[in-house]
């Protein structure tokens, strides 16, 4: 079974690499998802293999169709972030609009891969936990979104500049258009 699994993975990688080329995509989202290999990061010992602990899936996907254009699996490092941005750039010939969360290495990675040929913004959501949840079954439930900070990153040939806007949401749903925006 393991041999079959490895062959299927390799075939899927080749198919994705062949199909996801020269895409005219205007809106792109960067995101990452955490998982762990063998054990949680806080349980990793020095004698454990380097692959143990946290593992991250970095993805660049189309904002409207949610198709994965590019991905990298590995540790949450600047190198993997740069690899994702460079691979994405090799797949799309046009000038995209890219949005990411507040993970700081995205700024340098996007600047390195796209130069000034990109419109880029970071969205950072503000959460509040729900203390009214009574039992342990809800302990890991996500908090409620109470606001969104939007930072537009201006990439120029000589420097990176930015300005921030924040949104206060009245019903906890920033995507629904119920937020007031202030500069």
Residue pairs with C-beta under 8 A, 6 or more apart in sequence:
16 68
20 67
20 68
20 69
20 70
20 91
21 91
22 91
22 92
22 93
23 69
23 91
23 92
24 92
24 93
24 94
25 62
25 69
25 92
25 94
25 96
26 94
26 96
26 97
27 62
27 63
27 64
27 96
27 97
27 99
28 60
28 61
28 62
28 63
28 69
28 88
28 92
28 96
28 97
28 98
28 99
29 60
29 61
29 62
29 63
29 98
29 99
29 100
30 58
30 59
30 60
30 84
30 85
30 98
30 99
30 100
30 101
30 106
30 110
31 58
31 59
31 61
31 100
31 101
32 56
32 57
32 58
32 59
32 76
32 101
32 103
33 56
33 57
33 59
34 54
34 55
34 56
34 76
35 54
35 55
35 56
35 57
36 53
36 54
36 55
37 51
37 52
37 53
37 55
38 48
38 49
38 51
38 52
38 53
39 48
39 52
39 53
40 53
40 54
41 53
41 54
43 53
44 52
44 53
54 75
54 76
55 73
55 74
55 75
56 73
56 74
56 75
56 76
56 80
57 71
57 72
57 73
58 71
58 72
58 73
58 74
58 80
58 81
58 84
59 68
59 70
59 71
59 84
60 68
60 69
60 70
60 71
60 84
60 85
60 87
60 88
60 98
61 67
61 68
61 69
62 69
63 99
69 88
69 91
69 92
70 84
70 87
70 88
70 91
71 84
72 80
72 83
72 84
72 87
74 80
77 105
78 105
78 108
78 109
81 103
81 105
81 106
81 108
81 109
82 105
82 108
82 109
82 112
82 113
84 109
85 106
85 109
85 110
85 112
85 113
85 114
86 109
86 112
86 113
88 113
89 113
89 114
95 117
95 118
95 119
96 114
96 118
96 119
97 118
97 119
97 120
97 121
98 110
98 114
98 118
98 119
98 120
98 121
99 120
99 121
99 122
99 123
100 106
100 110
100 120
100 121
100 122
100 123
101 122
101 123
101 124
101 125
102 122
102 123
102 124
102 149
102 151
106 122
107 120
107 122
107 153
107 160
110 118
110 120
110 153
110 155
111 155
111 160
114 120
114 155
115 155
115 157
116 155
116 156
116 157
118 155
120 152
120 153
120 155
121 150
121 151
121 152
121 153
122 150
122 151
122 153
123 148
123 149
123 150
124 148
124 149
124 150
124 151
125 145
125 147
125 148
125 149
125 174
126 145
126 146
126 147
126 148
126 149
127 142
127 143
127 144
127 145
127 146
128 143
128 144
128 146
129 143
130 138
130 141
130 143
130 144
133 139
133 141
144 172
145 169
145 172
145 173
145 174
146 168
146 169
146 172
147 166
147 167
147 168
147 169
147 174
147 179
148 166
148 167
148 169
148 174
148 179
149 164
149 165
149 166
149 167
150 164
150 165
150 166
150 167
150 181
151 162
151 163
151 164
151 165
152 162
152 163
152 164
152 165
153 160
153 161
153 162
154 160
154 161
154 162
154 163
163 183
165 181
165 182
165 183
166 181
166 182
167 174
167 179
167 180
167 181
167 182
168 179
168 180
168 182
169 178
169 179
170 178
170 179
170 180
171 178
